[in-house]
Amino acid sequence: MKYIIDIETKRTEVEKGSDDVNIYSATVLADVELGEDEARIEYTDDSLKTVITASQKLVTVYASGAARSSLVFAEGKHCNGEYSITEGALQVTTYAYKITNNLNSPEKTLTIDYEIDFGGNMCDRSIITYKLK
């Protein structure tokens, strides 16, 4: 089923030593499959195709295009992943503080509160919210 999705990311760039929060937002048209135990969201934003699979405490994000990534978010756990740019692939670690999957409720949102580190140094703490309309 097609949904319009509002995506909002609140991001603190820890490596710059700043408490400033950058907010990124986008609206995309996505193919969404809402199952009883798992949801699948697929969309293209500019030239980046993203596929998200979400259960209650586990979210995978695969993106392909100009930049590629393969990320796993498991609540309360560190997970290894990869983020690729034109210069090459970077090994990253994600840690999800909280995953709130309300995609099957009237609210129809998925929120991930997480951090990403490169080479053992945390560089980014973000909260991303996907809201289906």
C-alpha positions as CSV (number, residue, x, y, z in Angstrom):
1,M,0.0,0.0,0.0
2,K,1.3,3.5,-0.8
3,Y,1.7,6.0,2.1
4,I,3.1,9.5,2.3
5,I,5.8,9.5,5.0
6,D,7.1,12.4,6.9
7,I,10.7,11.8,8.1
8,E,12.3,13.9,10.8
9,T,15.8,13.5,12.1
10,K,17.0,15.4,15.2
11,R,20.8,15.1,15.2
12,T,23.5,16.2,17.5
13,E,27.0,16.0,16.1
14,V,29.0,14.9,19.1
15,E,32.4,14.9,17.3
16,K,32.2,18.7,16.8
17,G,31.6,19.2,20.6
18,S,28.4,21.0,20.0
19,D,25.1,20.6,21.7
20,D,23.3,22.2,18.7
21,V,20.6,20.0,17.2
22,N,20.3,19.8,13.4
23,I,16.9,18.9,12.1
24,Y,16.4,17.2,8.8
25,S,13.0,16.6,7.4
26,A,11.6,15.1,4.2
27,T,8.4,13.8,2.8
28,V,8.4,10.8,0.6
29,L,6.0,8.5,-1.1
30,A,6.6,4.9,0.0
31,D,5.4,1.4,-0.5
32,V,4.5,0.0,2.9
33,E,3.6,-3.5,4.0
34,L,2.2,-3.7,7.6
35,G,2.4,-7.2,8.9
36,E,1.4,-8.4,12.4
37,D,4.9,-8.8,13.6
38,E,6.9,-6.8,11.0
39,A,6.6,-3.8,8.7
40,R,8.5,-3.1,5.5
41,I,8.9,0.4,4.1
42,E,10.5,1.1,0.7
43,Y,11.1,4.6,-0.8
44,T,13.3,6.6,-3.1
45,D,14.5,10.1,-2.1
46,D,16.5,11.8,-4.8
47,S,18.7,8.9,-6.1
48,L,18.8,7.0,-2.8
49,K,16.6,3.9,-2.5
50,T,15.9,2.9,1.1
51,V,14.3,-0.3,2.5
52,I,13.4,-0.5,6.2
53,T,12.3,-3.6,8.0
54,A,10.9,-3.0,11.5
55,S,9.7,-5.3,14.3
56,Q,9.2,-4.2,17.9
57,K,12.9,-4.0,19.0
58,L,14.8,-4.5,15.7
59,V,15.1,-2.2,12.7
60,T,17.2,-2.8,9.6
61,V,18.0,-0.1,7.0
62,Y,19.4,-0.8,3.6
63,A,20.1,2.1,1.3
64,S,21.5,2.0,-2.2
65,G,22.4,4.7,-4.7
66,A,25.0,7.5,-4.5
67,A,25.7,6.4,-0.9
68,R,25.1,2.9,0.4
69,S,24.5,1.7,3.9
70,S,23.5,-1.4,5.7
71,L,22.6,-0.6,9.3
72,V,21.0,-2.6,12.1
73,F,19.3,-1.1,15.2
74,A,18.6,-3.4,18.1
75,E,17.3,-1.8,21.2
76,G,19.9,-1.9,24.0
77,K,22.6,-3.5,21.7
78,H,25.6,-2.5,19.7
79,C,25.4,-3.7,16.1
80,N,28.0,-3.5,13.3
81,G,27.2,-2.0,9.9
82,E,28.6,-0.4,6.9
83,Y,28.2,3.1,5.4
84,S,29.7,3.6,1.9
85,I,30.6,6.9,0.2
86,T,32.5,7.5,-3.0
87,E,35.8,7.4,-1.1
88,G,35.1,3.9,0.2
89,A,33.3,1.9,2.8
90,L,33.3,2.8,6.5
91,Q,32.6,0.2,9.3
92,V,30.2,1.7,11.8
93,T,28.6,0.6,15.0
94,T,25.1,1.5,16.0
95,Y,23.5,1.5,19.4
96,A,19.7,2.0,19.8
97,Y,18.7,3.5,23.1
98,K,15.0,3.1,22.3
99,I,12.9,1.8,19.4
100,T,9.2,2.7,19.4
101,N,7.2,0.9,16.7
102,N,3.7,2.2,16.5
103,L,3.2,1.5,12.8
104,N,0.2,-0.8,13.5
105,S,-1.5,1.7,15.8
106,P,-3.6,4.8,14.8
107,E,-0.4,6.9,15.4
108,K,1.5,5.0,12.5
109,T,5.0,6.1,13.6
110,L,8.4,4.5,14.0
111,T,11.0,6.2,16.2
112,I,14.6,5.2,16.7
113,D,16.8,7.0,19.3
114,Y,20.3,5.9,18.4
115,E,24.0,6.7,18.2
116,I,26.5,5.9,15.5
117,D,30.2,5.6,16.0
118,F,33.1,5.3,13.5
119,G,36.2,3.6,14.6
120,G,35.2,3.5,18.3
121,N,34.4,7.2,18.5
122,M,30.8,8.3,18.9
123,C,30.1,11.0,16.4
124,D,26.4,11.3,16.1
125,R,23.3,10.9,18.4
126,S,20.0,11.1,16.5
127,I,16.3,10.5,16.9
128,I,14.6,9.7,13.6
129,T,10.8,9.5,13.3
130,Y,8.9,8.0,10.3
131,K,5.2,9.1,10.3
132,L,2.8,7.4,7.8
133,K,0.0,9.6,6.5
